[in-house]
Amino acid sequence: MAHIVVMGAGLGGSIMAYELKDQVGTDHKITVVTKDPKYHFVPSNPWVAVNWRKRNDIEIDLAPILAKKNIDFITVPVEELQPEENRLKLSDGQVIDYDYLVIATGPELAFDEIEGLGPEGFTQSVCHVEHAVDAGKAFEEFCKDPGPIVVGAVQGASCFGPAYEFMFILETELRRRKIRDQVPITYVTSEPYVGHLGLDGVGNTKGLLEAEMRDKHIKWMTSSKIKSVEDGVMHVETFGDDGESRGETDVPFKYSMMLPAFRGIKPFMNIEGLTNPRGFVIVDEHQRNPKYKNIFSIGVCIAIPPIGPTPVPVGVPKTGFMIESMVTATAHNLGQILKGEEPTHKATWNAFCLADFGDSGVAFVAQPQIPPRNVNWASQGKWVHMAKVGFEKYFMGKIKSGESERFYENWALKALGIDKLKADRTDD
């Protein structure tokens, strides 16, 4: 009997545990180790930050669900990974030996890399439900005495969708409260153009988002580097396409939400051969680390190089469906290995995203997420908002039921031509 440890229980880790169980059954032991005892649906954090959702609306207690599936669940942070010994040391002194490890921790949020950034500084965040709750409290205070708002993503950020979502959701809520006329909004981003998304755009995301921002009277600053943040002032340096500085600007705000850059978490930072200099886990086409063959990794914590050079550093996002494709490939590959076979499954890294704008939104499909693509499509409309609400309920239903995929999800994706695994080819 092999012992498979899944490190992390967010979007990737929870589904990873479920799909692994489907693959290996009762023949092997699965343990999930995480610092958070409850799952929370990260895509709903922007709604929490304007008080359209409460924290308990998007949280799920994982312990009883995993217990029903006979999956061990340990809610203690990992202090050290010892890959040479196949061992995890936990912060309470526990030691866990594994035969196979799946790293699905997500990232560490690098607020400290910019002075004054983040919840402990002068800007809000929607990266974690606790941040979103605090952002919602700050928003209520802001509405009593409104002023300028700055939303965006800093240099090195790789997650841009939630910044656009939150900005438009804020704009919608301000209109509902009839104080929009008192609130200038500026979008500040490291992206070289609006709608780049760390993906060099998807379909016409540039045109769609620029048009939406013009229609909503939102100004923007692209190729921007945040130098520092003070109470009420953001110091921003902008760059031209040639990479030359165009000077610094002081951007005032009364409320700001800026997405930070990500990095790997401390337990596996600087392990040679496992991670890159930023601390992200290096994986091959089968989601397996080239040096430590019994370590796999999925989700935001894996290393993906930038799509191309930009005036200000921009990372590549790891979107929800892309992560699910990594999960499926990893589960199938581990299933093969445990049968004495070589892994053959490869994730498609396709992206299917719904960006809610409060009363409308933008949807896009990128197959694969990294260009050049077979499908490169984007659309907008009020239907996106309703689709995002429906997806929230559907995905949380999957987590609550302990399912990685329901039959009608697979049927619908096949009908749309969206696959999680690459098709077998004779030249593979």
VMD Tcl script that draws the C-alpha trace (Angstrom):
set ca {
  {0.00 0.00 0.00}
  {1.46 3.35 -1.08}
  {0.96 6.53 0.91}
  {0.03 9.55 -1.22}
  {0.10 12.93 0.51}
  {-1.68 15.93 -0.98}
  {-0.23 19.16 0.38}
  {-2.94 21.86 0.26}
  {-6.74 21.73 0.11}
  {-7.81 24.65 -2.03}
  {-9.36 24.41 -5.49}
  {-6.63 22.08 -6.72}
  {-5.87 20.11 -3.56}
  {-9.46 19.23 -2.64}
  {-10.35 18.06 -6.14}
  {-6.98 16.28 -6.30}
  {-7.85 14.21 -3.25}
  {-11.26 13.30 -4.66}
  {-9.92 12.31 -8.08}
  {-7.04 10.34 -6.58}
  {-9.51 8.38 -4.50}
  {-11.45 7.55 -7.65}
  {-8.22 6.32 -9.27}
  {-6.64 4.29 -6.45}
  {-9.67 3.26 -4.38}
  {-8.92 1.48 -1.10}
  {-5.66 -0.07 -2.32}
  {-3.60 2.95 -1.26}
  {-3.68 5.52 1.51}
  {-4.37 9.22 0.84}
  {-3.66 12.00 3.34}
  {-4.45 15.69 2.86}
  {-2.28 18.14 4.83}
  {-3.31 21.80 4.95}
  {-3.16 24.82 7.23}
  {-6.82 25.72 6.54}
  {-9.49 23.32 7.86}
  {-12.14 24.88 5.61}
  {-12.28 25.19 1.85}
  {-13.33 28.58 0.52}
  {-14.38 29.37 -3.03}
  {-11.76 31.95 -4.04}
  {-13.61 33.23 -7.15}
  {-16.35 34.59 -4.86}
  {-13.94 36.74 -2.82}
  {-14.69 39.90 -4.86}
  {-18.35 39.50 -3.88}
  {-17.39 39.11 -0.22}
  {-15.35 42.34 -0.49}
  {-18.49 44.35 -1.38}
  {-20.66 42.37 1.06}
  {-22.68 40.53 -1.60}
  {-21.61 37.32 0.14}
  {-20.79 36.46 3.72}
  {-17.75 34.39 4.60}
  {-19.80 31.37 5.60}
  {-21.62 31.49 2.24}
  {-18.46 30.38 0.45}
  {-16.79 28.14 3.06}
  {-17.06 24.37 3.40}
  {-15.86 22.20 6.29}
  {-13.77 19.52 4.61}
  {-13.27 17.17 7.57}
  {-16.58 15.26 7.38}
  {-16.44 15.04 3.57}
  {-12.92 13.60 3.52}
  {-13.76 11.25 6.40}
  {-16.64 9.77 4.36}
  {-14.20 9.14 1.52}
  {-11.71 7.50 3.94}
  {-9.11 10.20 3.28}
  {-6.98 11.27 6.26}
  {-7.08 15.00 6.97}
  {-4.44 16.90 8.95}
  {-4.94 20.62 9.52}
  {-1.43 21.61 10.59}
  {0.93 23.80 8.51}
  {3.94 22.14 6.89}
  {7.16 23.55 8.29}
  {9.69 21.68 6.16}
  {9.76 19.44 3.12}
  {12.60 16.90 3.05}
  {12.42 15.39 -0.45}
  {15.51 13.25 -0.07}
  {13.88 11.49 2.90}
  {10.32 11.55 1.45}
  {9.17 13.35 4.56}
  {7.15 16.35 5.73}
  {7.74 18.02 9.08}
  {4.72 19.85 10.47}
  {4.71 22.90 12.73}
  {3.44 20.88 15.70}
  {6.34 18.42 15.48}
  {4.54 15.68 13.54}
  {6.52 13.89 10.85}
  {4.74 12.41 7.83}
  {6.46 9.96 5.51}
  {5.12 9.62 1.99}
  {5.65 7.49 -1.07}
  {4.21 10.13 -3.40}
  {3.60 13.81 -2.78}
  {1.30 16.16 -4.69}
  {2.06 19.82 -3.96}
  {-1.12 21.90 -4.33}
  {-0.49 24.65 -1.83}
  {-1.11 27.72 -3.91}
  {1.32 30.62 -3.47}
  {2.66 32.88 -0.79}
  {1.43 36.45 -1.27}
  {4.43 38.74 -1.68}
  {2.97 41.94 -0.19}
  {6.26 42.64 1.58}
  {8.07 43.23 -1.71}
  {6.46 46.67 -2.01}
  {6.47 49.06 0.93}
  {2.97 49.82 2.14}
  {1.24 47.16 0.03}
  {-1.39 44.79 1.37}
  {-3.80 44.41 4.29}
  {-1.03 45.21 6.78}
  {-0.25 48.33 4.75}
  {-2.63 50.64 2.94}
  {-4.28 48.48 0.26}
  {-6.89 45.75 0.38}
  {-6.77 42.23 -1.12}
  {-9.23 39.63 -2.41}
  {-6.69 36.79 -2.51}
  {-7.99 35.13 0.66}
  {-11.42 35.14 2.27}
  {-10.02 36.83 5.41}
  {-8.65 39.63 3.23}
  {-11.98 39.91 1.43}
  {-13.88 40.22 4.72}
  {-11.56 43.02 5.83}
  {-11.90 44.66 2.41}
  {-15.68 44.60 2.82}
  {-15.46 46.35 6.18}
  {-13.13 48.97 4.73}
  {-15.50 49.48 1.79}
  {-18.42 50.20 4.11}
  {-16.35 52.88 5.85}
  {-15.28 54.28 2.48}
  {-18.89 54.68 1.37}
  {-19.53 57.01 4.30}
  {-16.95 59.43 2.90}
  {-16.17 58.45 -0.71}
  {-13.25 59.55 -2.85}
  {-10.81 58.13 -5.44}
  {-10.38 54.37 -5.87}
  {-7.34 52.59 -7.30}
  {-7.58 48.92 -8.31}
  {-5.06 46.77 -10.16}
  {-2.14 44.36 -10.08}
  {1.50 45.06 -9.24}
  {4.69 44.13 -11.08}
  {5.25 40.39 -11.17}
  {1.57 39.65 -10.55}
  {0.17 36.70 -12.47}
  {-3.51 36.89 -11.55}
  {-5.31 39.74 -13.29}
  {-8.88 38.51 -13.72}
  {-9.91 39.20 -10.09}
  {-8.59 42.77 -10.38}
  {-10.84 43.48 -13.36}
  {-13.73 41.68 -11.69}
  {-13.41 43.57 -8.43}
  {-13.06 46.94 -10.15}
  {-16.27 46.45 -12.16}
  {-18.13 44.92 -9.19}
  {-17.13 47.95 -7.11}
  {-18.35 50.22 -9.90}
  {-21.69 48.41 -10.00}
  {-22.13 48.65 -6.23}
  {-21.23 52.34 -6.21}
  {-23.91 53.00 -8.84}
  {-26.44 51.06 -6.77}
  {-25.59 53.23 -3.76}
  {-25.84 56.33 -5.97}
  {-22.37 57.57 -5.05}
  {-20.56 56.62 -8.25}
  {-20.38 60.29 -9.26}
  {-18.19 60.95 -6.20}
  {-15.66 58.23 -6.97}
  {-12.96 58.54 -9.69}
  {-11.64 55.02 -10.47}
  {-8.19 54.24 -11.88}
  {-6.95 50.82 -12.93}
  {-3.17 50.49 -12.42}
  {-1.50 47.39 -13.81}
  {1.80 45.88 -14.85}
  {0.13 44.56 -18.02}
  {1.42 46.15 -21.24}
  {-2.18 46.78 -22.32}
  {-5.69 46.46 -20.91}
  {-6.90 42.88 -21.33}
  {-3.44 41.31 -21.60}
  {-4.26 39.15 -18.53}
  {-0.74 37.67 -18.48}
  {-1.78 35.73 -21.60}
  {-1.15 38.30 -24.35}
  {-4.92 38.65 -24.47}
  {-7.62 36.11 -25.31}
  {-9.72 36.87 -28.36}
  {-10.63 40.54 -28.19}
  {-10.20 40.99 -24.44}
  {-8.26 44.20 -25.13}
  {-11.11 45.77 -27.07}
  {-13.87 44.42 -24.82}
  {-12.28 45.59 -21.57}
  {-11.16 48.96 -22.90}
  {-14.67 49.62 -24.22}
  {-16.20 48.60 -20.89}
  {-13.80 50.86 -18.98}
  {-14.50 53.81 -21.26}
  {-18.24 53.24 -20.89}
  {-17.85 53.19 -17.09}
  {-15.52 56.25 -17.05}
  {-12.61 54.28 -15.61}
  {-9.09 55.52 -16.36}
  {-6.13 53.18 -16.66}
  {-2.35 53.09 -16.37}
  {-0.56 50.15 -18.02}
  {3.11 49.05 -17.91}
  {3.13 50.45 -14.38}
  {5.42 49.60 -11.49}
  {4.33 50.37 -7.94}
  {7.28 51.95 -6.16}
  {5.62 52.24 -2.76}
  {2.30 52.99 -1.10}
  {1.53 55.51 1.60}
  {-1.75 56.26 3.30}
  {-3.83 57.75 0.49}
  {-1.06 57.90 -2.13}
  {0.37 55.31 -4.53}
  {3.74 56.09 -6.10}
  {3.69 54.67 -9.64}
  {6.39 54.57 -12.32}
  {5.21 53.94 -15.89}
  {7.24 52.54 -18.79}
  {7.06 52.78 -22.56}
  {7.06 49.84 -24.95}
  {10.81 50.27 -25.25}
  {11.23 49.60 -21.53}
  {12.32 53.17 -20.80}
  {10.81 54.95 -17.80}
  {8.18 57.58 -18.56}
  {8.44 59.03 -15.07}
  {6.68 58.69 -11.75}
  {3.15 59.71 -10.79}
  {1.52 60.05 -7.39}
  {-1.94 58.52 -7.63}
  {-4.28 59.49 -4.77}
  {-6.84 57.09 -3.31}
  {-9.23 56.66 -0.45}
  {-9.69 52.96 -1.13}
  {-7.45 50.57 -3.03}
  {-7.27 46.87 -3.85}
  {-4.04 45.73 -5.50}
  {-3.20 42.12 -6.32}
  {0.35 41.20 -5.25}
  {3.00 39.11 -6.94}
  {3.15 35.45 -5.91}
  {6.04 33.24 -4.84}
  {6.46 29.72 -3.52}
  {5.83 28.98 0.13}
  {8.74 28.69 2.56}
  {8.76 24.88 3.18}
  {10.01 24.18 -0.33}
  {11.69 27.47 -1.21}
  {15.30 27.05 -2.39}
  {15.23 23.25 -2.68}
  {17.58 22.71 -5.62}
  {15.94 20.88 -8.49}
  {12.47 21.17 -6.99}
  {11.78 24.88 -7.39}
  {12.86 27.82 -9.51}
  {14.43 30.96 -7.92}
  {10.95 32.32 -7.23}
  {10.02 29.18 -5.30}
  {7.59 27.71 -7.83}
  {7.67 23.95 -8.33}
  {9.26 22.73 -11.57}
  {7.17 20.10 -13.38}
  {7.39 18.21 -16.65}
  {4.57 17.53 -19.13}
  {3.15 14.92 -16.75}
  {3.06 17.35 -13.77}
  {6.01 15.49 -12.22}
  {9.18 17.09 -10.90}
  {12.18 16.08 -13.08}
  {14.53 15.54 -10.11}
  {12.19 14.07 -7.51}
  {10.14 11.62 -9.54}
  {7.70 10.90 -6.73}
  {6.69 14.57 -6.37}
  {3.96 16.05 -8.52}
  {2.57 19.56 -8.42}
  {-0.55 21.34 -9.65}
  {-2.08 24.80 -9.55}
  {-0.73 28.24 -8.80}
  {2.42 26.89 -7.14}
  {3.92 25.45 -10.34}
  {6.53 27.23 -12.44}
  {5.40 28.58 -15.82}
  {7.66 31.02 -17.68}
  {6.20 34.34 -18.89}
  {4.66 34.29 -22.35}
  {7.09 36.93 -23.60}
  {9.03 40.05 -22.63}
  {7.05 43.03 -21.31}
  {8.19 46.48 -20.12}
  {7.15 45.55 -16.57}
  {7.28 41.91 -15.34}
  {4.02 40.04 -15.87}
  {3.36 36.45 -14.79}
  {1.14 33.77 -16.31}
  {-2.13 32.99 -14.50}
  {-3.12 29.46 -13.56}
  {-6.89 29.55 -14.06}
  {-9.47 27.23 -12.52}
  {-10.13 24.90 -15.45}
  {-6.42 24.83 -16.27}
  {-5.79 23.63 -12.70}
  {-8.52 21.00 -13.00}
  {-6.82 19.66 -16.12}
  {-3.57 19.36 -14.13}
  {-5.49 17.47 -11.42}
  {-6.94 14.96 -13.86}
  {-3.59 14.34 -15.55}
  {-1.83 13.88 -12.19}
  {-4.46 11.51 -10.81}
  {-4.32 9.34 -13.94}
  {-0.51 9.38 -13.97}
  {-0.27 8.30 -10.34}
  {-2.81 5.59 -11.08}
  {-0.55 4.32 -13.87}
  {2.60 4.48 -11.72}
  {0.96 2.49 -8.93}
  {0.17 -0.21 -11.52}
  {3.82 -0.33 -12.53}
  {3.32 1.68 -15.72}
  {4.96 4.87 -16.98}
  {2.81 8.04 -16.85}
  {1.37 9.13 -20.19}
  {-1.33 11.69 -19.41}
  {-0.82 15.37 -20.19}
  {-3.02 18.25 -19.09}
  {-4.43 20.42 -21.87}
  {-4.03 23.61 -19.82}
  {-7.17 24.88 -21.53}
  {-8.81 27.94 -19.98}
  {-12.53 28.60 -19.67}
  {-13.14 31.71 -17.57}
  {-16.11 33.79 -16.43}
  {-15.22 37.31 -15.26}
  {-18.17 38.85 -13.43}
  {-18.71 42.62 -13.60}
  {-21.60 42.77 -11.15}
  {-24.38 43.11 -13.70}
  {-22.58 41.81 -16.82}
  {-19.20 40.29 -17.55}
  {-16.71 38.81 -19.99}
  {-16.20 35.13 -20.77}
  {-13.28 33.68 -22.65}
  {-12.00 30.35 -23.89}
  {-8.31 29.79 -24.62}
  {-7.27 26.37 -25.91}
  {-4.57 26.03 -24.76}
  {-4.11 28.88 -22.32}
  {-0.56 29.49 -23.55}
  {-0.51 30.76 -27.18}
  {-0.49 29.88 -30.03}
  {-4.01 28.54 -29.61}
  {-6.49 26.30 -31.37}
  {-9.38 28.33 -29.90}
  {-9.08 32.02 -28.98}
  {-12.51 33.43 -28.11}
  {-14.01 36.08 -25.85}
  {-17.54 37.45 -25.44}
  {-19.49 39.69 -23.06}
  {-22.99 40.22 -21.78}
  {-25.31 40.06 -18.79}
  {-25.43 36.28 -19.15}
  {-21.88 36.05 -17.78}
  {-22.96 37.34 -14.36}
  {-25.70 34.70 -14.12}
  {-23.31 32.02 -15.37}
  {-20.78 32.96 -12.67}
  {-23.44 32.67 -9.96}
  {-24.45 29.28 -11.34}
  {-20.84 28.12 -11.47}
  {-20.30 29.12 -7.83}
  {-23.23 26.95 -6.74}
  {-22.18 24.07 -8.99}
  {-18.53 24.00 -7.92}
  {-19.32 24.27 -4.22}
  {-21.80 21.45 -4.73}
  {-18.97 19.31 -6.11}
  {-16.79 20.04 -3.09}
  {-19.63 19.28 -0.65}
  {-20.44 15.99 -2.37}
  {-16.81 14.87 -2.60}
  {-16.94 14.65 -6.41}
  {-14.22 15.77 -8.79}
  {-16.55 15.84 -11.79}
  {-20.23 15.16 -12.42}
  {-21.37 13.29 -15.51}
  {-23.19 16.27 -17.01}
  {-20.11 18.47 -16.57}
  {-18.08 16.03 -18.63}
  {-20.88 15.83 -21.22}
  {-21.16 19.62 -21.49}
  {-17.40 20.11 -21.82}
  {-17.19 17.45 -24.51}
  {-20.05 19.15 -26.38}
  {-18.10 22.41 -26.28}
  {-14.90 20.69 -27.38}
  {-13.10 21.53 -24.11}
  {-10.94 18.69 -22.80}
  {-8.87 18.22 -19.64}
  {-6.45 15.70 -21.16}
  {-4.52 15.88 -24.39}
  {-5.62 13.28 -26.94}
  {-3.22 10.42 -27.62}
  {-1.17 10.97 -30.75}
  {1.25 8.68 -32.53}
  {3.95 11.36 -32.33}
  {3.71 11.76 -28.53}
}
mol new
graphics top color blue
foreach p $ca { graphics top sphere $p radius 0.5 }
foreach p [lrange $ca 0 end-1] q [lrange $ca 1 end] { graphics top cylinder $p $q radius 0.2 }
display resetview
